Amino acid sequence: MKEEIKRWWRKAKDDLDKARILFKNKKYDGAAFFCQQSVEKGLKALYLKEKNRIKRVHDLVELGKDSNLPQNLIEYCKELTLAYIYSRYPDVKEEKNIKMISANFLKFAKEILKWIEKRL
């Protein structure tokens, strides 16, 4: 594996670790954000392997489709993409059940990264 791909992949796994730590410490919006970041970086690592370049977008659905992510994982990406917005900006409506949402995001991110790892 090329060194640049390894760096993206390591960062993806590190972001998932950060998400777990934040969730454990009841920082659910941060956990949600790092789940999104983890998947984005994982998909970019795979994109780099397949296309030999990085695609500079944050839309996980677009990145997932570019890498032929299975439809069930694309559905997870639809949910995770929203975390990029509501976990970062104070003028976006606060999610009421952020604990449950971020718990689901951890599950989604883990499953997507597992799929990516098999292809790297």
Residue pairs with C-beta under 8 A, 6 or more apart in sequence:
1 9
1 49
1 120
2 48
2 49
4 48
5 45
5 48
5 49
5 120
8 41
8 42
8 44
8 45
8 48
8 54
9 41
9 42
9 45
9 116
9 117
9 120
11 41
12 38
12 39
12 40
12 41
12 42
12 45
12 113
12 116
13 38
13 42
13 113
15 34
15 35
15 37
15 38
15 41
16 34
16 35
16 38
16 106
16 109
16 110
16 113
18 30
18 34
19 30
19 31
19 32
19 33
19 34
19 35
19 38
19 102
19 105
19 106
19 109
20 31
20 106
22 28
22 30
22 31
22 34
23 31
23 102
23 103
23 106
26 99
28 98
28 99
28 101
28 102
29 86
29 87
29 95
29 98
29 102
30 87
31 102
31 105
31 106
32 83
32 86
32 87
32 98
32 101
32 102
32 105
33 83
33 84
33 87
33 88
35 80
35 83
35 102
35 105
35 106
35 108
35 109
36 60
36 80
36 81
36 83
36 84
36 87
36 105
36 109
38 109
38 113
39 60
39 77
39 80
39 108
39 109
39 112
39 113
40 58
40 60
40 63
40 84
42 112
42 113
42 116
43 60
43 63
43 64
43 66
43 67
43 69
43 112
43 116
44 54
44 55
44 63
45 116
45 120
46 67
46 116
46 119
46 120
47 53
47 54
47 55
47 63
47 66
47 67
48 54
49 119
49 120
50 67
51 66
55 62
55 63
55 66
57 63
58 81
58 84
59 81
60 77
60 78
60 80
60 81
61 74
61 77
61 78
61 81
63 77
64 73
64 74
64 77
64 112
65 74
67 116
67 119
69 77
69 112
69 115
70 115
73 108
73 111
73 112
73 115
76 108
76 111
76 112
77 112
79 104
79 105
79 108
80 105
80 108
80 109
83 105
85 92
86 92
86 93
86 94
86 95
95 101
